[in-house]
Amino acid sequence: MQQFRDDRYLAGIWYENLPNGILWHVPREIIPQARSDTVNGPTWSWISVNSLINFASPIHLQTYEEVSLKAEIIEIDTTLAGIDPYGQASSGKVILSGMLMPATVHYTEDSESISKGQYPRPSKNNLIAIGFETLDFFPDYALPAPGIHCIENSEMVFCLHTRGNYSFECLVLRCVDEGTQIYQRIGMCTIASSERPRSSRAPEVKVVTII
């Protein structure tokens, strides 16, 4: 396939399709699965989840301006698990520069689902930006499931503005190393123009590494 196009294939995504290619999401009707301790590839790629995904924007009735890209790709790299250039990527990183907004995750209580092993999931309007409005959220996996990837109730996460002028589309990230600004992707959120975050402190433009 690559012989017919001058492009790089990176963990299931063509380079020329970045950063749009990392703005996939798990549809709301899909129950997200727990993330294994050994992630199948970089978390910014759809290959890291064991669920159906959708590349279509969850924001409806967008204008051309609203789908403009806002995060700048500084560097991207992957490590293949074998010799096949289109094969499984064992790891990878993407370095992005963009507006980073702090947020906290809050869960709905569902004791019946918990008793059946279906851990509560963040549902619509369960991602709360600190001092901001309530935001829509599409988790990549069952965030409260026990393990090293568990996200506790009220745990701080971050929203990286990646696409859109009037309605923001953001990657939702957890920080795994504050000193080196290394993050993992845990989901995607949308911020409608009517929900634009308000705070006395402006969001910071930061360079982050997502693995």
N, C-alpha and C positions, 0 to 999 in steps of 0.2 A: 504494500500500500504506500509506504513512504517514498518508493521510487517514483511515484507520480506526483509527489508534492514536496516542496522544500520546507520542511517543518520538523519539529521535534515532538516525539510522543513521550509524555511524562505521566506515568501512573494513571493511564486511562484517559488523559486529556491532551489535546493538541495544544502546543505552545501558542499558536496564533489565536486560539480561543480563550486565552487568559486575559484578565481575571474572570471573565464570564463563566469559564469552565469550572471554577471553584464555587460558584453560587448555585449549586444544586441544593435540594432539600428533600427530606423524607415527608411525603404527603401526610396530612393530618389523619386521614382514615387508616393509615398503617400503624400498627402497634410497634414501636421501636424495640429492637432486641438489645440485650446487654452487650456491652463492648468487652471483648476478651482481653485478658491481661497483655497478650501479644497482639497488637493491632496489625491487621492485614494491610500494610502500606501506610503512607502518610495520611493523617487525619483530614487534610484539606481535599483529598480525593474521594470520590464516590466509592472507590474500591475498598475503603476502610469500613464500610457498613454492610451488614447482612440484611438489607431491606431494599424494596423498590424505591427508586428516587425519581425526582422530577427536575428537569433543568429549566422549566418554564417559570417565569417570574410569578410569585404569589400576589403581586400588586396588580390590580385590575385597571384597565382603561389608562394605560400609561401614554404619555406623550413622548416624542423623540428625546426631549431634554431629560425626562425622568429616568431614562435608561442609560444615561451617560456614565462612564466609569469614573470613579473617584479615588480608588486606591492605585498607587503606582507600584509596579513590580520592579524590584531592585535586583533580585536574583532568584533563580529556581534551579533545583537539582534533585535528582533521584538516584537511588542505588538499586540496580536490578538484582533479583534473586537468582537469575540464571543468565544465559547468553542470549536469549530471545529478546530483541529490542522492544517487542510488544508484549513481553511477558510480565509476570508479577514483579512489582516494585517492593522491595523489602523495607525501604525507608525513603525519606525525602524531606526537603525543606523548601519553603517559599518565603522570601523576605519581602515584605510589603511596607509601604509608607502610607499612612492614612490617619484619619481622625478617629481616636480611640475614646470610647465613652464607658465609664464604669457602670455596672448593673448588678442586681442580685436575682437569683433564681428562687421562686416560691412555688410550692407544690399544692395541688388540691388533695384533700384527704379522701381516700377510697379504700376503706378497710377490706371490703369484699374482694377487690382486685389484688390487694396485698396477700390475702389468705390463699389466693389461687396462684401466687407466684408472679402475678402481673403487677410489677411495681408502679406506683403512681408516676404519671408523666406530667411534665409541664404542659398545660393546655393553653388555649387561646387566652391572652391577657394574663399570663403568669410569669413573664419576665419583667421585672421592675427595675428601671434605671434609677440609680441613687438620686433622690431629690427631683426626679423627672416624672414623666407620665408612665402609665402601664403600657407595655409593648406586646405585640404579637410574637409568638415563638414557635419555631420548628426544631425540636431536638433531634440530633443524629442517632441517639441510642437511648436506652432506658437509663437516664442519668442517676436515679437514686439506687440502682441495683448495686449490691455490695461488691466491693473490689477496689482496685487502685484507681479506677476511673469514676468512682462514685462522686456525685455532686450533692453536697448536703443542702438541706433547706436553708435559705438565706445566705448561701455562699456567694462570695463576690466573683463575678465574671466580667467580661469586657465585650463591647460591641464595636467592631471595626467597620466604619462606613466604607462600603466597597462600590456601590452603584446607586445612582439616582440623585436628582437635585431637590425635587419637592417631596417625594416619598423616598426615604432612605432604605436601602437593602444592606444589611450588615451581617458579617460573619460573627458568630458568638464564640468567644474564646475563653479558655481557662489558662491562667498563667502557671507554668510548671517550673520556671526559673526566673525570678524577678530581676536578678542581677544582669542576666544576659538577654532579658526580654524574649524568652522562648515560650511559645504558647502551643496548645492543642485546640483544634476546632471541636466544638461540642454541638453546634447547631447553626441556625440562621434565623434572623428576625427581620421584621419590616416595621418601619416607622412612618405612618401616614403623616401628611402635612399637618393635619389637625392634632397629631400627637407629638409634634416636634419637641424634643427635650428642652426644658427650661431650667436654668441653673444660674447661680451667681458666678460660677466659674466656667469659662468656655472649655469645651473638650480639647484635649491636646492632640497635636499631630505627632505621631510616634512611628518609629521604625520597629517592626515586630517580625520575629521569625516563627513561622508555624510549621510544626513537624507532624 
